[in-house]
Amino acid sequence: MDLIKLVFLAIITIVVLNFFDNSSEEFDGAIMLPMDTKVLAFGDSITYGYNVDKDKSYPSQLAMLLQTDVINAGINGEMTSAGLRRLPDLLEKYKPQILIICHGGNDIIRRKSLIKAKNNIKKMIELARKKNIHVVLVGIPMIEVLSLSTAQIYTEISTELNVPIDDTSLENILGDNYLKIDQVHPNAEGYKILANSLANLITTTYLPSESF
């Protein structure tokens, strides 16, 4: 095989490899959202993007994936009780079509009542549904010495209220030292994985004409 053919084959190989490498970063949602869709990302430090650049938080990366407005409404250290008090004003101010709830991590870490946390999150969902806002739930893992699994309250909420849930992403991210900055916070790459997962979940479950 002459030199020209070798060079040509090398170029084709590079192009193909780059294509598959880039496509692996994209989400494969079934539908795209209307351009005027507004998403409210609500939660604590995981939503805020603790200790990462603002554009690397999951709401910022999700906005790029969905090509729509994603409002970061995360507050470091917030408990679900405080979040429940804060949410009504945010729903009134931003009037989102979609609400992502990623809350309860501080209740878990501080060993507060998970029954109360569950009730607080259910009330958040009810507040949103009264305004016909589509809700997506993110499950938070229990941080144990020998195990890491999503707290049962999140799957219970999802089942009881029929809420779409991502109950594996944070469990997988926080179980991988290369995807987190500490025991309870993802790094930029971890947030990228969470954003991709949520983009898939939202675009496969959100119907603009649906009432909740």
C-alpha positions as CSV (number, residue, x, y, z in Angstrom):
1,M,0.0,0.0,0.0
2,D,1.5,3.3,-1.1
3,L,2.0,6.4,1.2
4,I,-1.1,8.3,-0.2
5,K,-3.4,5.4,0.7
6,L,-2.0,5.1,4.2
7,V,-2.5,8.8,4.8
8,F,-6.0,8.6,3.5
9,L,-6.9,5.7,5.7
10,A,-5.4,7.5,8.7
11,I,-7.5,10.6,8.1
12,I,-10.7,8.5,7.8
13,T,-9.9,6.6,11.0
14,I,-9.4,9.9,12.9
15,V,-12.7,11.3,11.6
16,V,-14.6,8.2,12.6
17,L,-13.1,8.1,16.0
18,N,-13.8,11.7,16.6
19,F,-17.4,11.2,15.6
20,F,-18.0,8.4,18.1
21,D,-16.2,10.3,20.8
22,N,-18.3,13.4,20.4
23,S,-21.6,11.6,20.0
24,S,-21.1,9.8,23.3
25,E,-21.4,13.2,25.0
26,E,-24.8,13.9,23.5
27,F,-28.1,12.9,24.9
28,D,-30.6,10.9,22.9
29,G,-33.9,12.3,24.0
30,A,-37.0,11.5,22.0
31,I,-38.2,15.1,21.6
32,M,-36.7,18.5,21.8
33,L,-38.3,21.2,24.0
34,P,-40.0,24.3,22.7
35,M,-37.5,27.2,22.6
36,D,-39.4,29.2,25.2
37,T,-39.4,26.4,27.8
38,K,-38.1,27.5,31.2
39,V,-36.6,25.0,33.7
40,L,-36.2,25.7,37.4
41,A,-33.4,23.6,38.9
42,F,-34.2,23.6,42.6
43,G,-32.1,22.2,45.4
44,D,-29.0,22.6,47.6
45,S,-25.3,22.6,47.0
46,I,-25.5,19.9,44.3
47,T,-27.8,22.1,42.3
48,Y,-25.7,25.2,43.1
49,G,-22.6,23.6,41.9
50,Y,-20.4,23.6,45.0
51,N,-16.8,24.3,44.4
52,V,-17.0,24.1,40.5
53,D,-17.0,27.0,38.0
54,K,-20.5,28.3,37.4
55,D,-20.6,27.1,33.8
56,K,-19.8,23.6,35.0
57,S,-22.7,23.2,37.4
58,Y,-25.4,20.7,36.2
59,P,-28.0,23.5,35.5
60,S,-25.5,25.3,33.3
61,Q,-24.6,22.2,31.4
62,L,-28.2,21.1,31.1
63,A,-29.1,24.5,29.6
64,M,-26.5,23.9,26.9
65,L,-27.8,20.5,26.2
66,L,-31.5,21.5,26.0
67,Q,-30.8,24.9,24.4
68,T,-33.3,26.5,26.8
69,D,-33.3,28.6,30.0
70,V,-32.3,26.6,33.1
71,I,-32.4,28.7,36.3
72,N,-30.0,27.7,39.0
73,A,-32.0,27.9,42.3
74,G,-29.6,26.0,44.5
75,I,-28.5,27.1,47.9
76,N,-25.5,25.5,49.7
77,G,-26.5,23.7,53.0
78,E,-30.2,24.1,52.6
79,M,-32.6,21.7,54.4
80,T,-35.9,20.6,52.8
81,S,-37.9,22.5,55.4
82,A,-36.2,25.8,54.2
83,G,-36.5,24.8,50.6
84,L,-40.3,24.2,51.0
85,R,-40.6,27.8,52.4
86,R,-38.5,29.2,49.5
87,L,-40.1,27.4,46.6
88,P,-43.5,29.2,46.3
89,D,-41.9,32.6,45.6
90,L,-39.6,31.1,43.0
91,L,-42.4,29.4,41.1
92,E,-44.3,32.7,41.1
93,K,-41.2,34.7,40.0
94,Y,-40.0,32.5,37.2
95,K,-43.1,30.6,36.1
96,P,-41.2,27.6,34.8
97,Q,-42.8,24.8,32.8
98,I,-40.4,22.3,34.4
99,L,-39.2,21.9,37.9
100,I,-36.2,19.7,38.8
101,I,-36.1,18.8,42.5
102,C,-32.7,17.7,43.8
103,H,-33.1,18.2,47.5
104,G,-32.7,16.3,50.8
105,G,-28.9,15.7,50.9
106,N,-28.5,17.9,54.0
107,D,-31.3,16.2,55.8
108,I,-29.6,12.9,55.1
109,I,-26.1,14.1,56.1
110,R,-27.4,15.7,59.3
111,R,-29.4,12.6,60.2
112,K,-32.7,14.5,60.2
113,S,-36.0,12.7,59.9
114,L,-36.3,11.3,56.4
115,I,-40.1,11.0,56.9
116,K,-40.2,14.8,57.3
117,A,-37.9,15.3,54.3
118,K,-40.1,13.0,52.3
119,N,-43.2,15.1,53.2
120,N,-41.4,18.3,52.4
121,I,-40.5,17.1,49.0
122,K,-44.0,15.8,48.3
123,K,-45.4,19.3,49.3
124,M,-42.9,20.9,46.8
125,I,-44.2,18.6,44.1
126,E,-47.8,19.4,45.0
127,L,-47.1,23.2,44.9
128,A,-45.7,22.8,41.4
129,R,-48.5,20.6,40.1
130,K,-51.1,23.1,41.2
131,K,-49.5,25.4,38.7
132,N,-49.4,22.7,36.0
133,I,-45.6,22.5,36.2
134,H,-44.0,19.3,35.2
135,V,-41.7,17.9,37.9
136,V,-38.6,15.7,37.7
137,L,-37.0,14.2,40.8
138,V,-33.4,13.4,41.5
139,G,-32.7,10.7,44.0
140,I,-30.0,11.5,46.7
141,P,-27.8,8.6,48.0
142,M,-27.4,7.6,51.6
143,I,-23.7,8.0,52.5
144,E,-22.8,4.9,54.5
145,V,-19.5,3.5,55.5
146,L,-19.8,0.3,53.3
147,S,-22.5,1.2,50.9
148,L,-23.9,4.0,48.7
149,S,-27.5,3.7,47.5
150,T,-30.3,6.1,46.8
151,A,-32.5,6.8,49.8
152,Q,-35.7,4.9,49.7
153,I,-37.8,8.0,50.2
154,Y,-37.1,9.1,46.6
155,T,-38.4,5.9,45.0
156,E,-41.4,6.1,47.3
157,I,-42.2,9.6,46.3
158,S,-41.8,8.7,42.6
159,T,-44.2,5.8,43.0
160,E,-46.7,7.5,45.2
161,L,-47.0,10.7,43.0
162,N,-46.0,9.2,39.7
163,V,-43.0,11.5,39.2
164,P,-40.2,10.8,36.7
165,I,-37.0,10.1,38.7
166,D,-33.3,9.8,38.1
167,D,-32.5,7.5,41.0
168,T,-29.1,6.2,39.7
169,S,-26.9,9.1,38.5
170,L,-25.8,10.6,41.8
171,E,-25.4,7.1,43.2
172,N,-23.0,6.2,40.4
173,I,-21.2,9.5,40.4
174,L,-20.6,9.6,44.1
175,G,-19.4,6.0,44.0
176,D,-16.6,7.0,41.6
177,N,-13.6,9.0,43.0
178,Y,-12.9,10.4,39.5
179,L,-16.3,12.1,39.3
180,K,-16.5,13.8,42.7
181,I,-14.6,16.5,44.7
182,D,-15.6,15.1,48.1
183,Q,-17.9,12.5,49.5
184,V,-21.1,14.4,48.7
185,H,-20.3,16.6,45.7
186,P,-19.7,15.8,42.0
187,N,-16.9,17.5,40.1
188,A,-17.4,19.1,36.7
189,E,-17.3,15.7,34.9
190,G,-19.8,14.3,37.4
191,Y,-22.2,17.2,36.8
192,K,-21.8,16.6,33.1
193,I,-23.1,13.0,33.5
194,L,-26.0,14.2,35.7
195,A,-26.9,16.9,33.1
196,N,-26.9,14.3,30.3
197,S,-29.1,12.0,32.3
198,L,-31.6,14.7,33.2
199,A,-31.7,15.9,29.5
200,N,-32.7,12.4,28.5
201,L,-35.3,12.1,31.3
202,I,-36.8,15.5,30.6
203,T,-37.1,15.1,26.8
204,T,-38.6,11.7,27.0
205,T,-41.2,12.5,29.7
206,Y,-42.1,16.2,29.1
207,L,-45.2,16.9,27.0
208,P,-45.9,20.7,26.8
209,S,-49.7,20.2,26.4
210,E,-50.0,17.9,29.3
211,S,-51.7,18.9,32.5
212,F,-50.5,17.7,35.9
